[in-house]
C-alpha cells in the first residue's frame, strides 16, 4: 500500500502542495502498521521510504 501524502513543509510555498502535520503522519503509519499486523499472519514489517529527501 502506498501512502501518497506526506510531510513536505519545505514545499508549502508552492501552489498545490499538500503536507501533513508530523502527528497526523505518524498516527497514520502507526494505525496502518497495527491493522496490517492484526489482519495478517505477518510478524515482520518493512517500511520503505521512496523519497530521498525525507
C-alpha positions as CSV (number, residue, x, y, z in Angstrom):
1,X,0.0,0.0,0.0
2,X,1.4,3.4,-0.9
3,X,0.6,6.5,1.2
4,X,0.6,9.3,-1.4
5,X,0.7,12.2,1.1
6,X,3.5,13.0,3.4
7,X,5.4,15.7,5.3
8,X,6.7,18.4,3.0
9,X,6.7,21.7,4.8
10,X,9.7,22.9,2.7
11,X,7.4,22.8,-0.3
12,X,4.4,24.5,1.3
13,X,5.1,27.8,-0.5
14,X,4.5,26.1,-3.9
15,X,0.9,26.2,-5.0
16,X,-1.0,23.0,-4.7
17,X,1.3,21.5,-2.1
18,X,-0.5,19.3,0.4
19,X,1.5,18.5,3.6
20,X,0.5,16.6,6.7
21,X,1.5,17.6,10.3
22,X,4.0,15.1,11.7
23,X,1.5,14.0,14.3
24,X,-1.0,13.0,11.6
25,X,1.6,11.2,9.5
26,X,2.9,9.2,12.5
27,X,-0.6,8.3,13.7
28,X,-1.5,7.1,10.2
29,X,1.6,5.0,9.9
30,X,1.0,3.5,13.4
31,X,-2.6,2.7,12.5
32,X,-1.8,1.2,9.2
33,X,1.0,-1.0,10.6
34,X,-1.0,-2.1,13.6
35,X,-4.0,-3.0,11.4
36,X,-1.8,-4.9,9.0
37,X,-0.2,-6.9,11.8
38,X,-3.6,-7.7,13.3
39,X,-5.2,-8.7,10.0
40,X,-2.4,-10.9,8.6
41,X,-0.1,-13.7,9.8
42,X,2.9,-11.5,9.2
43,X,5.1,-10.8,12.2
44,X,7.6,-8.6,10.4
45,X,7.0,-5.4,8.6
46,X,9.4,-3.4,6.3
47,X,8.7,0.2,5.6
48,X,10.4,1.7,2.6
49,X,10.6,5.4,2.0
50,X,10.6,6.1,-1.7
51,X,11.6,9.7,-1.4
52,X,15.3,10.5,-0.9
53,X,14.6,13.9,0.7
54,X,12.7,12.5,3.7
